[in-house]
Amino acid sequence: MNVKIFTSPDPRILEKEINQWLEDNSWVKVVNIAQSTGSTTVISIWYNEPNVPILG
């Protein structure tokens, strides 16, 4: 399992960053999302990558 952490004091910027990451990595399977808010919002996304061979 992997985790991607996003932080920003501005929730609008944070939302855009998360949406872009999810769009760019649409092949991952999200397992859990957690949020912590204070002076800065922190969102952690736990995910699994598919088990496929790398082509190239």
C-alpha positions in Angstrom: 0.0 0.0 0.0 1.2 3.5 -0.8 0.2 6.9 0.5 0.1 10.3 -1.2 -0.1 13.3 1.1 -1.4 16.7 0.1 -1.2 19.9 2.2 -2.3 23.5 1.6 -3.7 26.4 3.7 -6.2 27.0 0.8 -8.8 24.3 0.3 -9.5 25.4 -3.3 -5.9 24.8 -4.3 -5.9 21.5 -2.4 -9.0 20.3 -4.2 -7.4 21.1 -7.6 -4.2 19.3 -6.7 -6.0 16.2 -5.5 -8.3 16.1 -8.5 -5.4 16.5 -10.9 -3.4 13.7 -9.2 -6.5 11.4 -9.3 -7.0 12.1 -13.0 -3.3 11.5 -13.7 -3.3 8.3 -11.7 -6.8 6.9 -12.6 -5.3 3.4 -12.6 -4.8 3.3 -8.8 -7.3 1.8 -6.4 -8.0 4.2 -3.5 -8.2 2.3 -0.2 -8.7 5.1 2.4 -8.8 8.9 2.6 -8.1 10.9 5.8 -8.2 14.6 6.5 -6.7 16.7 9.2 -7.4 20.4 9.5 -5.7 23.2 11.4 -3.8 26.2 10.0 -3.2 23.9 7.0 -5.3 21.1 5.7 -3.7 17.8 5.2 -5.3 15.0 3.2 -3.7 11.6 3.0 -4.8 9.1 0.3 -3.8 5.5 0.8 -3.9 3.5 -2.5 -2.8 0.2 -4.1 -1.2 0.0 -7.5 -2.2 -2.7 -9.9 0.1 -5.7 -10.2 0.9 -5.6 -13.9 4.2 -6.0 -15.8 5.8 -2.8 -17.1 5.8 -2.7 -20.9 8.6 -1.1 -22.7 
